[in-house]
Each structure stands twice: as C-alpha cells, then as structure tokens.
Amino acid sequence: MNENRTYNHSDKVKWAVAFLLIFVLLAGLIGAWVVLLTGDKTEDETPPAEEVETSYGGAVIGESVGNGVKLMSAKIAAADYAEYGISTMAEKAYQLTATVEPADAGDKNVDWSVSFVNPSSSWASGKTVTDYVTVTPTSDGALTANVECKQAFGEQIKVTVTSRENTNVYASCTVDYAQRLSGASLSFGSINTVYQDETPVTWEVATNVQGQGGKAQFKYTTGDPKRGTESRPSGYVLQARSPAP
C-alpha cells in the first residue's frame, strides 16, 4: 500500500515538472514573438529624422528676366559648402543655372557678373559689391555659377549672365537681403518685464488693441545697415499676456 502511494506521488511530481517545462517553453516562444513583432512595428512607425531649417532671413534670389537666357536658382545647404567650394563664412549660397535658347544654339559659353542695381545710392556709394555678394562660375564659360552672400547689405544687387557670342542674349536676377531680427526690448511704462534674467510675460504686436500698464515702447534691432535700431511700427501697439499657470 505504501509502495503504491510512493509511485503515485512520484508520478505527480514528474507530471508537475513536465507541465512546468512546457509552460516555460511556451512562455519563451510567446516572448520571442512579441519581441519580433514589437521590433518590426517600432521600426516601421518611427518617423525619419527631419532636417530643421534654422536659418532665416539673409539673401533671397528674385525672378529671372532677360532675352534668350533663363536662370534657375537652387539653395546650397551649409553642410554642402565644401562640396561646392563655398566659403564657410558665407551667410547663404545658391547655385544658378542658365539655359540658353534655342536649345541648338552653337556657342553656349557665358560670362557672369554682379553689380549694385543703384550704385549711386546713399548706401551703395563708395562700396564694393563683391564685399557683399559674389558670383563664381563652376568653370570658364560654364552655364552654372555659385552665388555667395558674405554679409548684410542695404542696396539691391543684380547677378547677370551674358552670352559670349552675342551680348544681346542675357539674363539677370536680383538679390535682396531679408532682414534678421537680432534683438528686441520691451517696456510698459514703469513695469519691469524682465526679472532674474527671465521674462515672466509674453507679448505680441497687434493692430487696434488697447493695452494697460502705461505707454508701451518696443525697439528691435535688425541686420539692416541703413536702419540700425527701429521703434515699433506706426499704428501698432503691444499687448502683454500673463504666462499660463
């Protein structure tokens, strides 16, 4: 009788161990599948990193005008300056591509030049245009050229490409300088809007808004050599808003 009980107890232990092993194996398989499926889903749903444009303002290429030649512009990313032979000191750079018409024209060699639109203006007078913007063909007579903006300028600049065979065949485009906001200050009467190097209120420029707290004075600084520091635009007032709690 005791012997039968011993065998029965031994069988129960064996079955318990077997079930435990089966459970461990199943748990391992399920875990492996979960890891694989989760890994695939994460890889598919992870959005690619986007390049953030941190630059703003600076040189802007205008529309092409001319006779028998068309110009197209493409911005050169700062990361590609070395590849295009652009100075690392350039604020912005573009590559211009000229298309000579008709397509079967014999001599398509061209020359590139840069000049102030109004060289006699009060700002441009006495200045050298290449201190601000340069144009460099990728090779002698090439239909492509790189434009570099070295620093801010206050007079419109023109880039011109001219056919060597016929100077009446040409195209030009303007280069303007969009100002960069480099600094700003704000006061509301005697209210101090800066405390411990932090600004506890936000503010915005708006039209036809009646504000509180005294006369608002707003000054901002741009990269425009002609203007320097300017007061707020006429007809605008400033509205202060407390930060969200």
C-alpha positions as protocol buffer text, in pm:
chain_id: "A"
residue {
  index: 1
  type: MET
  ca { x: 0 y: 0 z: 0 }
}
residue {
  index: 2
  type: ASN
  ca { x: 283 y: 240 z: 90 }
}
residue {
  index: 3
  type: GLU
  ca { x: 464 y: 140 z: -227 }
}
residue {
  index: 4
  type: ASN
  ca { x: 162 y: 240 z: -442 }
}
residue {
  index: 5
  type: ARG
  ca { x: 140 y: 574 z: -267 }
}
residue {
  index: 6
  type: THR
  ca { x: 512 y: 632 z: -336 }
}
residue {
  index: 7
  type: TYR
  ca { x: 464 y: 558 z: -706 }
}
residue {
  index: 8
  type: ASN
  ca { x: 159 y: 785 z: -726 }
}
residue {
  index: 9
  type: HIS
  ca { x: 347 y: 1068 z: -558 }
}
residue {
  index: 10
  type: SER
  ca { x: 643 y: 1019 z: -792 }
}
residue {
  index: 11
  type: ASP
  ca { x: 413 y: 1030 z: -1098 }
}
residue {
  index: 12
  type: LYS
  ca { x: 254 y: 1352 z: -978 }
}
residue {
  index: 13
  type: VAL
  ca { x: 596 y: 1514 z: -935 }
}
residue {
  index: 14
  type: LYS
  ca { x: 701 y: 1405 z: -1286 }
}
residue {
  index: 15
  type: TRP
  ca { x: 382 y: 1544 z: -1440 }
}
residue {
  index: 16
  type: ALA
  ca { x: 422 y: 1870 z: -1249 }
}
residue {
  index: 17
  type: VAL
  ca { x: 780 y: 1908 z: -1374 }
}
residue {
  index: 18
  type: ALA
  ca { x: 672 y: 1826 z: -1730 }
}
residue {
  index: 19
  type: PHE
  ca { x: 392 y: 2083 z: -1722 }
}
residue {
  index: 20
  type: LEU
  ca { x: 631 y: 2340 z: -1577 }
}
residue {
  index: 21
  type: LEU
  ca { x: 885 y: 2281 z: -1855 }
}
residue {
  index: 22
  type: ILE
  ca { x: 612 y: 2304 z: -2120 }
}
residue {
  index: 23
  type: PHE
  ca { x: 489 y: 2629 z: -1967 }
}
residue {
  index: 24
  type: VAL
  ca { x: 842 y: 2776 z: -1965 }
}
residue {
  index: 25
  type: LEU
  ca { x: 894 y: 2679 z: -2331 }
}
residue {
  index: 26
  type: LEU
  ca { x: 561 y: 2831 z: -2434 }
}
residue {
  index: 27
  type: ALA
  ca { x: 636 y: 3148 z: -2241 }
}
residue {
  index: 28
  type: GLY
  ca { x: 973 y: 3174 z: -2414 }
}
residue {
  index: 29
  type: LEU
  ca { x: 820 y: 3128 z: -2759 }
}
residue {
  index: 30
  type: ILE
  ca { x: 547 y: 3384 z: -2689 }
}
residue {
  index: 31
  type: GLY
  ca { x: 805 y: 3631 z: -2558 }
}
residue {
  index: 32
  type: ALA
  ca { x: 1021 y: 3587 z: -2868 }
}
residue {
  index: 33
  type: TRP
  ca { x: 726 y: 3650 z: -3100 }
}
residue {
  index: 34
  type: VAL
  ca { x: 627 y: 3960 z: -2901 }
}
residue {
  index: 35
  type: VAL
  ca { x: 980 y: 4099 z: -2928 }
}
residue {
  index: 36
  type: LEU
  ca { x: 995 y: 4033 z: -3302 }
}
residue {
  index: 37
  type: LEU
  ca { x: 653 y: 4183 z: -3371 }
}
residue {
  index: 38
  type: THR
  ca { x: 715 y: 4483 z: -3147 }
}
residue {
  index: 39
  type: GLY
  ca { x: 1054 y: 4544 z: -3305 }
}
residue {
  index: 40
  type: ASP
  ca { x: 911 y: 4544 z: -3657 }
}
residue {
  index: 41
  type: LYS
  ca { x: 626 y: 4776 z: -3561 }
}
residue {
  index: 42
  type: THR
  ca { x: 858 y: 5022 z: -3391 }
}
residue {
  index: 43
  type: GLU
  ca { x: 1090 y: 5031 z: -3690 }
}
residue {
  index: 44
  type: ASP
  ca { x: 801 y: 5093 z: -3931 }
}
residue {
  index: 45
  type: GLU
  ca { x: 633 y: 5362 z: -3722 }
}
residue {
  index: 46
  type: THR
  ca { x: 942 y: 5560 z: -3627 }
}
residue {
  index: 47
  type: PRO
  ca { x: 937 y: 5871 z: -3845 }
}
residue {
  index: 48
  type: PRO
  ca { x: 1260 y: 5962 z: -4022 }
}
residue {
  index: 49
  type: ALA
  ca { x: 1462 y: 6243 z: -3876 }
}
residue {
  index: 50
  type: GLU
  ca { x: 1380 y: 6572 z: -4038 }
}
residue {
  index: 51
  type: GLU
  ca { x: 1635 y: 6839 z: -4116 }
}
residue {
  index: 52
  type: VAL
  ca { x: 1532 y: 7153 z: -3929 }
}
residue {
  index: 53
  type: GLU
  ca { x: 1583 y: 7475 z: -4106 }
}
residue {
  index: 54
  type: THR
  ca { x: 1748 y: 7701 z: -3852 }
}
residue {
  index: 55
  type: SER
  ca { x: 1844 y: 7986 z: -4076 }
}
residue {
  index: 56
  type: TYR
  ca { x: 1608 y: 8270 z: -4157 }
}
residue {
  index: 57
  type: GLY
  ca { x: 1639 y: 8597 z: -4344 }
}
residue {
  index: 58
  type: GLY
  ca { x: 1951 y: 8667 z: -4547 }
}
residue {
  index: 59
  type: ALA
  ca { x: 1998 y: 8674 z: -4925 }
}
residue {
  index: 60
  type: VAL
  ca { x: 1696 y: 8597 z: -5142 }
}
residue {
  index: 61
  type: ILE
  ca { x: 1716 y: 8537 z: -5519 }
}
residue {
  index: 62
  type: GLY
  ca { x: 1449 y: 8707 z: -5731 }
}
residue {
  index: 63
  type: GLU
  ca { x: 1287 y: 8619 z: -6064 }
}
residue {
  index: 64
  type: SER
  ca { x: 1491 y: 8587 z: -6384 }
}
residue {
  index: 65
  type: VAL
  ca { x: 1446 y: 8844 z: -6662 }
}
residue {
  index: 66
  type: GLY
  ca { x: 1631 y: 8877 z: -6992 }
}
residue {
  index: 67
  type: ASN
  ca { x: 1650 y: 8781 z: -7357 }
}
residue {
  index: 68
  type: GLY
  ca { x: 1733 y: 8433 z: -7484 }
}
residue {
  index: 69
  type: VAL
  ca { x: 1853 y: 8305 z: -7145 }
}
residue {
  index: 70
  type: LYS
  ca { x: 1664 y: 8180 z: -6840 }
}
residue {
  index: 71
  type: LEU
  ca { x: 1801 y: 8146 z: -6488 }
}
residue {
  index: 72
  type: MET
  ca { x: 1707 y: 7893 z: -6223 }
}
residue {
  index: 73
  type: SER
  ca { x: 1832 y: 7906 z: -5864 }
}
residue {
  index: 74
  type: ALA
  ca { x: 1880 y: 7636 z: -5601 }
}
residue {
  index: 75
  type: LYS
  ca { x: 1986 y: 7697 z: -5243 }
}
residue {
  index: 76
  type: ILE
  ca { x: 2306 y: 7526 z: -5132 }
}
residue {
  index: 77
  type: ALA
  ca { x: 2284 y: 7375 z: -4783 }
}
residue {
  index: 78
  type: ALA
  ca { x: 2554 y: 7479 z: -4538 }
}
residue {
  index: 79
  type: ALA
  ca { x: 2653 y: 7114 z: -4500 }
}
residue {
  index: 80
  type: ASP
  ca { x: 2740 y: 7106 z: -4872 }
}
residue {
  index: 81
  type: TYR
  ca { x: 2953 y: 7422 z: -4882 }
}
residue {
  index: 82
  type: ALA
  ca { x: 3280 y: 7230 z: -4909 }
}
residue {
  index: 83
  type: GLU
  ca { x: 3149 y: 7019 z: -5198 }
}
residue {
  index: 84
  type: TYR
  ca { x: 3056 y: 7333 z: -5394 }
}
residue {
  index: 85
  type: GLY
  ca { x: 3367 y: 7529 z: -5298 }
}
residue {
  index: 86
  type: ILE
  ca { x: 3168 y: 7777 z: -5089 }
}
residue {
  index: 87
  type: SER
  ca { x: 3340 y: 7965 z: -4808 }
}
residue {
  index: 88
  type: THR
  ca { x: 3237 y: 7854 z: -4461 }
}
residue {
  index: 89
  type: MET
  ca { x: 3197 y: 8223 z: -4377 }
}
residue {
  index: 90
  type: ALA
  ca { x: 2915 y: 8269 z: -4630 }
}
residue {
  index: 91
  type: GLU
  ca { x: 2577 y: 8354 z: -4477 }
}
residue {
  index: 92
  type: LYS
  ca { x: 2388 y: 8193 z: -4765 }
}
residue {
  index: 93
  type: ALA
  ca { x: 2472 y: 8041 z: -5102 }
}
residue {
  index: 94
  type: TYR
  ca { x: 2286 y: 7949 z: -5419 }
}
residue {
  index: 95
  type: GLN
  ca { x: 2374 y: 7778 z: -5745 }
}
residue {
  index: 96
  type: LEU
  ca { x: 2239 y: 7946 z: -6058 }
}
residue {
  index: 97
  type: THR
  ca { x: 2184 y: 7752 z: -6380 }
}
residue {
  index: 98
  type: ALA
  ca { x: 2148 y: 7934 z: -6713 }
}
residue {
  index: 99
  type: THR
  ca { x: 1956 y: 7786 z: -7006 }
}
residue {
  index: 100
  type: VAL
  ca { x: 2045 y: 7936 z: -7344 }
}
residue {
  index: 101
  type: GLU
  ca { x: 1774 y: 7938 z: -7608 }
}
residue {
  index: 102
  type: PRO
  ca { x: 1727 y: 7799 z: -7863 }
}
residue {
  index: 103
  type: ALA
  ca { x: 1845 y: 7459 z: -7743 }
}
residue {
  index: 104
  type: ASP
  ca { x: 2052 y: 7407 z: -8060 }
}
residue {
  index: 105
  type: ALA
  ca { x: 2244 y: 7735 z: -8021 }
}
residue {
  index: 106
  type: GLY
  ca { x: 2603 y: 7689 z: -8134 }
}
residue {
  index: 107
  type: ASP
  ca { x: 2811 y: 7873 z: -7871 }
}
residue {
  index: 108
  type: LYS
  ca { x: 2668 y: 7846 z: -7521 }
}
residue {
  index: 109
  type: ASN
  ca { x: 2964 y: 7991 z: -7334 }
}
residue {
  index: 110
  type: VAL
  ca { x: 2859 y: 8268 z: -7097 }
}
residue {
  index: 111
  type: ASP
  ca { x: 3010 y: 8523 z: -6860 }
}
residue {
  index: 112
  type: TRP
  ca { x: 2881 y: 8606 z: -6512 }
}
residue {
  index: 113
  type: SER
  ca { x: 2889 y: 8940 z: -6330 }
}
residue {
  index: 114
  type: VAL
  ca { x: 2746 y: 9107 z: -6020 }
}
residue {
  index: 115
  type: SER
  ca { x: 2665 y: 9474 z: -5954 }
}
residue {
  index: 116
  type: PHE
  ca { x: 2454 y: 9708 z: -5742 }
}
residue {
  index: 117
  type: VAL
  ca { x: 2119 y: 9790 z: -5901 }
}
residue {
  index: 118
  type: ASN
  ca { x: 2169 y: 10152 z: -5793 }
}
residue {
  index: 119
  type: PRO
  ca { x: 2542 y: 10205 z: -5734 }
}
residue {
  index: 120
  type: SER
  ca { x: 2494 y: 10579 z: -5675 }
}
residue {
  index: 121
  type: SER
  ca { x: 2251 y: 10532 z: -5385 }
}
residue {
  index: 122
  type: SER
  ca { x: 2348 y: 10675 z: -5048 }
}
residue {
  index: 123
  type: TRP
  ca { x: 2415 y: 10328 z: -4913 }
}
residue {
  index: 124
  type: ALA
  ca { x: 2598 y: 10173 z: -5210 }
}
residue {
  index: 125
  type: SER
  ca { x: 2809 y: 10478 z: -5296 }
}
residue {
  index: 126
  type: GLY
  ca { x: 3175 y: 10408 z: -5228 }
}
residue {
  index: 127
  type: LYS
  ca { x: 3117 y: 10038 z: -5154 }
}
residue {
  index: 128
  type: THR
  ca { x: 3243 y: 9732 z: -5343 }
}
residue {
  index: 129
  type: VAL
  ca { x: 2965 y: 9492 z: -5436 }
}
residue {
  index: 130
  type: THR
  ca { x: 3186 y: 9182 z: -5405 }
}
residue {
  index: 131
  type: ASP
  ca { x: 3234 y: 9259 z: -5036 }
}
residue {
  index: 132
  type: TYR
  ca { x: 2871 y: 9154 z: -5000 }
}
residue {
  index: 133
  type: VAL
  ca { x: 2779 y: 8917 z: -5287 }
}
residue {
  index: 134
  type: THR
  ca { x: 2999 y: 8723 z: -5529 }
}
residue {
  index: 135
  type: VAL
  ca { x: 2923 y: 8505 z: -5831 }
}
residue {
  index: 136
  type: THR
  ca { x: 3170 y: 8236 z: -5939 }
}
residue {
  index: 137
  type: PRO
  ca { x: 3121 y: 8014 z: -6248 }
}
residue {
  index: 138
  type: THR
  ca { x: 3186 y: 7645 z: -6188 }
}
residue {
  index: 139
  type: SER
  ca { x: 3429 y: 7659 z: -6484 }
}
residue {
  index: 140
  type: ASP
  ca { x: 3525 y: 7902 z: -6759 }
}
residue {
  index: 141
  type: GLY
  ca { x: 3217 y: 7981 z: -6968 }
}
residue {
  index: 142
  type: ALA
  ca { x: 3001 y: 7744 z: -6763 }
}
residue {
  index: 143
  type: LEU
  ca { x: 2623 y: 7767 z: -6754 }
}
residue {
  index: 144
  type: THR
  ca { x: 2630 y: 7719 z: -6376 }
}
residue {
  index: 145
  type: ALA
  ca { x: 2766 y: 7958 z: -6115 }
}
residue {
  index: 146
  type: ASN
  ca { x: 2766 y: 7983 z: -5736 }
}
residue {
  index: 147
  type: VAL
  ca { x: 2638 y: 8295 z: -5561 }
}
residue {
  index: 148
  type: GLU
  ca { x: 2765 y: 8369 z: -5210 }
}
residue {
  index: 149
  type: CYS
  ca { x: 2625 y: 8624 z: -4966 }
}
residue {
  index: 150
  type: LYS
  ca { x: 2909 y: 8732 z: -4738 }
}
residue {
  index: 151
  type: GLN
  ca { x: 2728 y: 8982 z: -4518 }
}
residue {
  index: 152
  type: ALA
  ca { x: 2418 y: 9200 z: -4489 }
}
residue {
  index: 153
  type: PHE
  ca { x: 2369 y: 9471 z: -4750 }
}
residue {
  index: 154
  type: GLY
  ca { x: 2132 y: 9763 z: -4786 }
}
residue {
  index: 155
  type: GLU
  ca { x: 2108 y: 9803 z: -5164 }
}
residue {
  index: 156
  type: GLN
  ca { x: 1962 y: 9557 z: -5413 }
}
residue {
  index: 157
  type: ILE
  ca { x: 2222 y: 9357 z: -5607 }
}
residue {
  index: 158
  type: LYS
  ca { x: 2193 y: 9213 z: -5957 }
}
residue {
  index: 159
  type: VAL
  ca { x: 2355 y: 8898 z: -6100 }
}
residue {
  index: 160
  type: THR
  ca { x: 2387 y: 8894 z: -6480 }
}
residue {
  index: 161
  type: VAL
  ca { x: 2480 y: 8615 z: -6722 }
}
residue {
  index: 162
  type: THR
  ca { x: 2568 y: 8715 z: -7081 }
}
residue {
  index: 163
  type: SER
  ca { x: 2635 y: 8510 z: -7393 }
}
residue {
  index: 164
  type: ARG
  ca { x: 2991 y: 8546 z: -7520 }
}
residue {
  index: 165
  type: GLU
  ca { x: 2877 y: 8508 z: -7878 }
}
residue {
  index: 166
  type: ASN
  ca { x: 2602 y: 8772 z: -7858 }
}
residue {
  index: 167
  type: THR
  ca { x: 2588 y: 9025 z: -7573 }
}
residue {
  index: 168
  type: ASN
  ca { x: 2222 y: 9092 z: -7651 }
}
residue {
  index: 169
  type: VAL
  ca { x: 2148 y: 8743 z: -7521 }
}
residue {
  index: 170
  type: TYR
  ca { x: 2147 y: 8765 z: -7142 }
}
residue {
  index: 171
  type: ALA
  ca { x: 1954 y: 8713 z: -6820 }
}
residue {
  index: 172
  type: SER
  ca { x: 1967 y: 8870 z: -6478 }
}
residue {
  index: 173
  type: CYS
  ca { x: 1815 y: 8824 z: -6134 }
}
residue {
  index: 174
  type: THR
  ca { x: 1813 y: 9041 z: -5826 }
}
residue {
  index: 175
  type: VAL
  ca { x: 1948 y: 8953 z: -5484 }
}
residue {
  index: 176
  type: ASP
  ca { x: 1770 y: 9112 z: -5188 }
}
residue {
  index: 177
  type: TYR
  ca { x: 1858 y: 9088 z: -4822 }
}
residue {
  index: 178
  type: ALA
  ca { x: 1572 y: 8985 z: -4591 }
}
residue {
  index: 179
  type: GLN
  ca { x: 1648 y: 9132 z: -4251 }
}
residue {
  index: 180
  type: ARG
  ca { x: 1720 y: 8917 z: -3949 }
}
residue {
  index: 181
  type: LEU
  ca { x: 1575 y: 9019 z: -3611 }
}
residue {
  index: 182
  type: SER
  ca { x: 1882 y: 9024 z: -3388 }
}
residue {
  index: 183
  type: GLY
  ca { x: 1739 y: 9169 z: -3069 }
}
residue {
  index: 184
  type: ALA
  ca { x: 1437 y: 9330 z: -2904 }
}
residue {
  index: 185
  type: SER
  ca { x: 1346 y: 9520 z: -2588 }
}
residue {
  index: 186
  type: LEU
  ca { x: 1008 y: 9596 z: -2431 }
}
residue {
  index: 187
  type: SER
  ca { x: 878 y: 9821 z: -2153 }
}
residue {
  index: 188
  type: PHE
  ca { x: 528 y: 9915 z: -2030 }
}
residue {
  index: 189
  type: GLY
  ca { x: 563 y: 10249 z: -1854 }
}
residue {
  index: 190
  type: SER
  ca { x: 740 y: 10171 z: -1528 }
}
residue {
  index: 191
  type: ILE
  ca { x: 660 y: 9799 z: -1539 }
}
residue {
  index: 192
  type: ASN
  ca { x: 973 y: 9585 z: -1549 }
}
residue {
  index: 193
  type: THR
  ca { x: 918 y: 9294 z: -1786 }
}
residue {
  index: 194
  type: VAL
  ca { x: 1249 y: 9126 z: -1705 }
}
residue {
  index: 195
  type: TYR
  ca { x: 1315 y: 8962 z: -1369 }
}
residue {
  index: 196
  type: GLN
  ca { x: 1616 y: 8747 z: -1279 }
}
residue {
  index: 197
  type: ASP
  ca { x: 1716 y: 8713 z: -1644 }
}
residue {
  index: 198
  type: GLU
  ca { x: 1371 y: 8583 z: -1733 }
}
residue {
  index: 199
  type: THR
  ca { x: 1067 y: 8747 z: -1890 }
}
residue {
  index: 200
  type: PRO
  ca { x: 753 y: 8648 z: -1692 }
}
residue {
  index: 201
  type: VAL
  ca { x: 516 y: 8781 z: -1959 }
}
residue {
  index: 202
  type: THR
  ca { x: 477 y: 8721 z: -2329 }
}
residue {
  index: 203
  type: TRP
  ca { x: 396 y: 8993 z: -2578 }
}
residue {
  index: 204
  type: GLU
  ca { x: 281 y: 9036 z: -2933 }
}
residue {
  index: 205
  type: VAL
  ca { x: 237 y: 9310 z: -3192 }
}
residue {
  index: 206
  type: ALA
  ca { x: -128 y: 9370 z: -3285 }
}
residue {
  index: 207
  type: THR
  ca { x: -343 y: 9635 z: -3450 }
}
residue {
  index: 208
  type: ASN
  ca { x: -621 y: 9834 z: -3285 }
}
residue {
  index: 209
  type: VAL
  ca { x: -560 y: 9692 z: -2938 }
}
residue {
  index: 210
  type: GLN
  ca { x: -591 y: 9900 z: -2621 }
}
residue {
  index: 211
  type: GLY
  ca { x: -338 y: 9789 z: -2362 }
}
residue {
  index: 212
  type: GLN
  ca { x: -288 y: 9853 z: -1989 }
}
residue {
  index: 213
  type: GLY
  ca { x: 15 y: 9935 z: -1780 }
}
residue {
  index: 214
  type: GLY
  ca { x: 135 y: 10259 z: -1934 }
}
residue {
  index: 215
  type: LYS
  ca { x: 278 y: 10354 z: -2270 }
}
residue {
  index: 216
  type: ALA
  ca { x: 437 y: 10058 z: -2444 }
}
residue {
  index: 217
  type: GLN
  ca { x: 777 y: 10113 z: -2602 }
}
residue {
  index: 218
  type: PHE
  ca { x: 920 y: 9846 z: -2826 }
}
residue {
  index: 219
  type: LYS
  ca { x: 1255 y: 9860 z: -3002 }
}
residue {
  index: 220
  type: TYR
  ca { x: 1414 y: 9597 z: -3219 }
}
residue {
  index: 221
  type: THR
  ca { x: 1748 y: 9559 z: -3394 }
}
residue {
  index: 222
  type: THR
  ca { x: 1792 y: 9417 z: -3742 }
}
residue {
  index: 223
  type: GLY
  ca { x: 2086 y: 9346 z: -3967 }
}
residue {
  index: 224
  type: ASP
  ca { x: 1993 y: 9633 z: -4199 }
}
residue {
  index: 225
  type: PRO
  ca { x: 2294 y: 9867 z: -4208 }
}
residue {
  index: 226
  type: LYS
  ca { x: 2069 y: 10153 z: -4318 }
}
residue {
  index: 227
  type: ARG
  ca { x: 1829 y: 10129 z: -4025 }
}
residue {
  index: 228
  type: GLY
  ca { x: 2005 y: 10001 z: -3716 }
}
residue {
  index: 229
  type: THR
  ca { x: 1763 y: 10026 z: -3424 }
}
residue {
  index: 230
  type: GLU
  ca { x: 1399 y: 10099 z: -3504 }
}
residue {
  index: 231
  type: SER
  ca { x: 1096 y: 10185 z: -3294 }
}
residue {
  index: 232
  type: ARG
  ca { x: 776 y: 9984 z: -3324 }
}
residue {
  index: 233
  type: PRO
  ca { x: 580 y: 10031 z: -3649 }
}
residue {
  index: 234
  type: SER
  ca { x: 337 y: 10324 z: -3660 }
}
residue {
  index: 235
  type: GLY
  ca { x: -24 y: 10224 z: -3594 }
}
residue {
  index: 236
  type: TYR
  ca { x: 68 y: 9921 z: -3384 }
}
residue {
  index: 237
  type: VAL
  ca { x: 51 y: 9873 z: -3009 }
}
residue {
  index: 238
  type: LEU
  ca { x: 182 y: 9595 z: -2791 }
}
residue {
  index: 239
  type: GLN
  ca { x: -34 y: 9357 z: -2594 }
}
residue {
  index: 240
  type: ALA
  ca { x: 105 y: 9179 z: -2287 }
}
residue {
  index: 241
  type: ARG
  ca { x: -22 y: 8843 z: -2176 }
}
residue {
  index: 242
  type: SER
  ca { x: 49 y: 8663 z: -1848 }
}
residue {
  index: 243
  type: PRO
  ca { x: 200 y: 8317 z: -1881 }
}
residue {
  index: 244
  type: ALA
  ca { x: -27 y: 8018 z: -1838 }
}
residue {
  index: 245
  type: PRO
  ca { x: -44 y: 7894 z: -1476 }
}
